Amino acid sequence: MAGDILSAEDFKSQAELVGTAIKELEDQILPVSVTEAEIASLVEFAEWMMLRMAGIWNSATITNKLRLQRTLFPNGLEVSQEGFGTASDPLFFAGWVPGVDAETSLASPGGFEPPLPP
């Protein structure tokens, strides 16, 4: 085999087979296109849900509580004498950086009255 040369006909035949196989695989892949509006709706829903998580948790059945827990903390929770926590930050906290609250960091409005404390 080491010294064999592939004929032009064999090459063309194999290239067609590979091309056909690639085309079949490409056709099986569903095109994914997400619009900005869909992303905005998803973010809005996630914000709505996170703001109401305590109520959702309190009214959930045990089955749904376990689902929520697995969704929010896929790596599980660690429990120790000091309390509980996660080994790694959950996905929804990955981009969150603690900072100054926007409302408390605003300057006092100016005017004729003495300035208000910030």
Stockholm file with secondary structure:
# STOCKHOLM 1.0

chainA/1-118         MAGDILSAEDFKSQAELVGTAIKELEDQILPVSVTEAEIASLVEFAEWMMLRMAGIWNSATITNKLRLQRTLFPNGLEVSQEGFGTASDPLFFAGWVPGVDAETSLASPGGFEPPLPP
#=GR chainA/1-118 SS CTTCCCCHHHHHHHHHHHHHHHHHHHHHSCCCCCCHHHHHHHHHHHHHHHHTHHHHHHHSCHHHHHHHHHHHCTTCCEEETTEEECSSCCGGGTTCCCCCCTTTTSCCCCSSSCCCCC
#=GC SS_cons         CTTCCCCHHHHHHHHHHHHHHHHHHHHHSCCCCCCHHHHHHHHHHHHHHHHTHHHHHHHSCHHHHHHHHHHHCTTCCEEETTEEECSSCCGGGTTCCCCCCTTTTSCCCCSSSCCCCC
//
